[in-house]
Amino acid sequence: MKQFYRLAIGSILLLTFSSWGFFAHYRIGRLAVFTLPRAMSGFYKSNIEYLTEHAISADKRRYVDSTEAPHHFLNADHYGKDPFKRIPHNWYDAAAKYTADTLDKYGTVPWTIQYNYYKLVKAFKAHDTTAILNTSANLGHYIADAHVPLHLTQNYNGQLTNQTGIHALWESRIPELFSNQYNYYVGKARYIENPLTEAFKICRSSFKSVDTVLRFERMLNKTFPPDKKYAMVAHGKKEIKDYSAAYAGAYHKMLKGMVERRMRSAILEVGSYWYSAWVDAGQPDLNKLIKQPMDNTEKDKIQKEEALYRSGKVLVLVK
């Protein structure tokens, strides 16, 4: 997948802001295509490589756009106990209560999902192929981010509890090591009645797991041999200091399938948001927008990949 997102320890810069790691974003965005109904799937399958490639474009924008970062998270715990009973769903009501600057400072992912949803509806109505693909990829990225528990807390990298590095351990190292074992089949996309309500529902679900994510790693760290916690790991053409496979495996076991459940939920939600935007746009004929039909080799590859997805497995792709 080109190059996995890197966790560097010690003297190497910790790029802790990455979401799900590039690897997981590629997989979530790609497999969401297989949740779509026939009227949509032809177009999305024809553009599956583009969607896969651009599943991480939103993260890349952080390097050049200083306003991008808040779109990827919501520090719900800033708003006190039971934050989802306190935060108004409507942006203007929330801004009136807390100020827009405060919302931007502590994250806007549910509203970013809503914004990109209606942007996708508009793109479908306009039959704008480029806008459909780019907005689908961006929307999928933000939905996937909202599924990461550490994107819902101010202690996003364990920096407040002496657990620095946990962010990439949970969302990058574990998926890279174990996600080929997951069952990703989640069925067909469903219609979402209210995209903003659904976005807050996703965030609320992720927030409930924050304590478990942090507490279990603290417990493991106390009992795991310190000299076995890290190892030199090949990432692309380089070796960097990363969590050892043994440490990641022990943590993964403690989480009892949490990462798999969040990835599965993300796949279904991404497909469902795409499907719902298409329905709300009046179900335009997407087959007319296919600019480059797949040849037989490409069709065979996608059919094989979809068959594996339906069987609960994945085609291991190398990019």
C-alpha positions in Angstrom: 0.0 0.0 0.0 2.7 2.4 -1.1 4.1 3.1 2.3 2.6 2.3 5.7 2.3 5.1 8.2 5.3 5.2 10.5 5.4 5.3 14.2 8.8 6.6 15.3 9.9 6.4 18.9 12.5 8.5 20.8 14.6 10.7 18.6 12.4 10.2 15.5 9.4 12.5 15.2 6.1 11.0 16.3 3.6 11.6 13.6 0.7 11.0 15.9 -1.9 12.8 13.9 -2.4 10.1 11.3 -5.8 8.5 11.3 -6.2 4.7 11.1 -2.8 4.6 9.4 -2.7 4.7 5.7 -3.1 0.9 5.4 -6.4 0.8 7.2 -7.8 3.8 5.4 -7.0 2.1 2.1 -8.8 -1.0 3.2 -11.9 0.7 4.6 -12.4 2.9 1.6 -11.9 0.0 -0.8 -14.2 -2.6 0.9 -17.0 0.0 1.3 -17.4 -0.2 -2.5 -18.7 -3.8 -2.1 -21.5 -2.7 0.2 -23.2 -0.7 -2.6 -26.3 -1.7 -4.6 -25.9 -2.7 -8.3 -27.0 0.7 -9.5 -24.0 2.3 -7.8 -21.4 -0.5 -7.8 -20.5 -0.4 -11.4 -19.3 3.2 -11.2 -17.6 2.7 -7.9 -15.9 -0.5 -9.0 -14.7 1.1 -12.2 -13.0 3.8 -10.0 -12.0 1.6 -7.1 -8.3 2.2 -7.6 -8.8 6.0 -7.5 -11.0 5.7 -4.4 -8.4 3.5 -2.7 -5.5 5.9 -3.6 -7.4 9.0 -2.4 -8.6 7.4 0.9 -5.7 9.2 2.6 -5.9 12.5 0.7 -7.5 14.2 3.7 -4.5 13.3 5.9 -2.1 14.6 3.3 -3.9 17.9 3.3 -2.7 18.5 6.9 0.7 19.2 5.6 -0.4 22.1 3.5 -3.7 23.3 5.1 -3.6 24.6 8.6 -7.4 24.4 8.9 -7.6 20.7 8.1 -6.6 19.1 11.4 -9.9 19.7 13.3 -11.9 17.8 10.7 -10.4 14.5 11.9 -11.4 14.4 15.6 -13.7 15.6 18.4 -12.2 16.0 21.8 -15.4 15.1 23.5 -14.0 15.0 27.0 -13.3 18.7 26.8 -17.0 19.3 27.2 -17.2 17.5 30.6 -19.0 14.5 31.8 -21.6 13.0 29.4 -20.4 15.3 26.6 -22.9 14.0 24.1 -25.7 15.2 26.3 -24.1 18.7 26.3 -23.0 19.3 22.8 -25.8 20.6 20.5 -25.9 18.7 17.2 -26.7 21.8 15.2 -23.5 23.7 14.3 -24.9 27.1 15.0 -26.4 26.1 18.3 -23.1 24.5 19.3 -21.2 27.6 18.2 -23.6 29.9 20.1 -23.0 27.8 23.3 -19.2 27.3 23.0 -18.0 29.7 20.2 -16.9 28.6 16.8 -13.2 28.9 17.8 -13.7 26.4 20.6 -15.4 24.0 18.3 -12.5 24.3 15.8 -9.9 23.9 18.6 -11.5 20.7 20.0 -12.5 19.1 16.7 -15.3 19.1 14.2 -15.5 15.6 12.8 -19.3 15.1 13.1 -20.0 18.4 11.3 -17.3 17.7 8.8 -19.0 14.4 7.9 -22.3 16.3 7.5 -20.7 18.9 5.3 -19.1 16.4 3.0 -22.3 14.3 2.9 -24.3 17.2 1.4 -21.3 18.1 -0.8 -21.6 14.5 -2.2 -25.3 14.9 -2.7 -24.6 18.0 -4.7 -21.9 16.3 -6.8 -24.3 13.4 -7.6 -27.0 15.9 -8.7 -24.5 17.7 -10.9 -23.2 14.4 -12.4 -19.7 15.7 -11.6 -17.6 12.6 -11.8 -14.5 14.1 -10.3 -16.4 15.7 -7.4 -18.2 12.5 -6.7 -15.0 10.5 -6.4 -13.0 13.1 -4.4 -15.9 13.8 -2.0 -16.6 10.1 -1.6 -13.0 9.5 -0.6 -12.9 12.5 1.8 -16.2 11.6 3.3 -15.1 8.0 3.8 -11.9 9.2 5.5 -13.7 11.3 8.0 -16.2 8.6 8.8 -13.4 6.2 9.4 -11.6 8.7 11.7 -14.8 9.0 13.8 -14.6 5.3 14.5 -11.2 5.6 16.2 -11.6 5.9 20.0 -8.5 8.0 20.4 -9.9 10.6 18.0 -12.6 11.3 20.7 -10.3 12.4 23.5 -7.8 15.1 24.4 -5.5 12.3 25.5 -5.3 11.3 21.8 -1.8 9.8 22.0 -1.7 8.9 25.7 0.5 11.9 26.2 -1.4 12.8 29.4 -1.0 9.4 31.0 2.6 8.5 30.0 1.4 6.3 27.1 2.8 8.3 24.2 2.6 6.3 21.0 -0.6 4.4 21.8 -2.4 6.2 18.9 -0.4 4.5 16.2 -0.2 1.3 18.1 -4.0 1.0 18.1 -4.8 2.3 14.6 -1.7 1.5 12.6 0.5 -1.2 14.1 -2.4 -3.6 15.0 -4.2 -3.3 11.6 -1.0 -3.9 9.8 -0.2 -7.0 11.7 -3.6 -8.6 12.2 -6.2 -7.2 9.9 -5.7 -9.8 7.2 -7.3 -12.2 9.7 -10.5 -10.1 10.1 -13.9 -10.9 8.7 -15.0 -7.7 6.8 -18.3 -8.8 5.4 -20.9 -6.4 6.7 -23.7 -6.8 4.2 -25.3 -4.1 2.1 -25.3 -0.4 2.7 -28.4 1.0 4.4 -30.1 4.4 4.1 -29.2 6.9 6.8 -32.1 9.2 7.7 -30.1 11.9 9.3 -26.4 12.2 8.5 -25.5 14.5 11.4 -27.3 12.4 14.0 -25.6 9.3 12.6 -22.2 11.0 12.8 -22.7 11.9 16.5 -23.9 8.3 17.0 -20.5 7.0 15.6 -18.6 9.5 17.8 -20.5 8.5 20.9 -19.8 4.8 20.2 -16.1 5.5 19.8 -16.0 7.6 22.9 -17.3 4.8 25.0 -14.2 2.8 24.2 -11.6 5.5 25.1 -11.2 4.3 28.7 -10.7 0.7 27.7 -8.1 1.6 25.0 -6.0 3.5 27.5 -6.5 1.3 30.6 -5.7 -2.0 28.9 -2.4 -0.6 27.5 -1.4 0.7 30.9 -2.1 -2.8 32.4 -0.1 -4.5 29.7 2.8 -2.1 30.0 3.1 -3.0 33.7 3.5 -6.7 33.1 5.2 -6.9 29.7 9.1 -7.3 29.7 10.4 -3.8 28.9 13.1 -5.1 26.6 10.5 -6.9 24.5 8.1 -3.9 24.1 9.9 -2.4 21.0 11.7 -3.9 18.0 13.3 -2.6 14.8 10.6 -3.0 12.2 10.8 -2.7 8.4 8.6 0.0 7.0 9.2 0.3 3.3 12.9 0.4 2.7 13.8 1.5 6.2 13.8 0.0 9.6 12.4 2.0 12.5 11.8 1.4 16.2 8.2 0.3 16.6 6.1 -1.7 19.0 7.1 -5.3 18.8 4.8 -7.9 17.2 4.6 -9.6 20.6 3.5 -6.4 22.4 1.0 -5.5 19.7 -0.3 -9.0 19.7 -0.8 -9.1 23.5 -2.6 -5.7 23.3 -4.7 -6.9 20.4 -5.8 -10.0 22.4 -6.8 -7.8 25.4 -9.0 -5.6 23.2 -11.0 -8.7 22.2 -11.8 -7.8 18.6 -12.3 -4.0 19.2 -10.2 -3.0 16.2 -11.9 -5.4 13.9 -15.4 -4.2 15.1 -14.5 -0.6 14.5 -13.1 -1.3 11.0 -16.2 -3.3 10.1 -18.5 -0.6 11.3 -16.5 2.0 9.4 -16.8 0.0 6.2 -20.6 -0.3 6.5 -21.0 3.4 7.5 -18.9 4.6 4.6 -20.9 2.6 2.1 -24.2 3.7 3.8 -23.3 7.4 3.6 -22.4 7.0 -0.1 -25.6 5.2 -0.8 -27.7 7.7 1.2 -26.2 10.6 -0.6 -27.0 9.0 -4.0 -30.6 8.4 -2.9 -31.0 11.9 -1.7 -29.7 13.2 -5.0 -32.5 11.4 -6.8 -30.6 8.2 -7.7 -28.8 9.5 -10.8 -27.7 7.0 -13.4 -24.0 6.5 -12.5 -23.3 4.1 -15.4 -23.4 7.0 -17.7 -20.5 8.5 -15.7 -18.1 5.6 -16.2 -15.4 7.2 -18.3 -13.2 4.1 -18.6 -14.9 0.7 -18.5 -13.0 -2.1 -16.8 -11.4 -4.6 -19.1 -11.9 -8.3 -18.5 -8.7 -8.7 -16.5 -9.8 -5.8 -14.2 -13.3 -7.3 -13.9 -12.0 -10.7 -13.0 -9.8 -9.1 -10.3 -12.6 -7.2 -8.8 -15.0 -10.2 -8.9 -12.4 -12.3 -7.1 -11.9 -9.6 -4.5 -15.6 -9.2 -3.9 -16.1 -12.9 -3.6 -13.4 -13.0 -1.0 -15.0 -10.1 0.8 -18.4 -11.9 0.9 -16.7 -15.0 2.3 -15.2 -12.9 5.1 -11.7 -12.8 3.7 -9.7 -10.2 1.8 -7.4 -10.1 -1.2 -4.0 -9.1 0.1 -3.1 -6.2 -2.1 0.4 -5.0 -2.7 1.0 -1.5 -3.9 
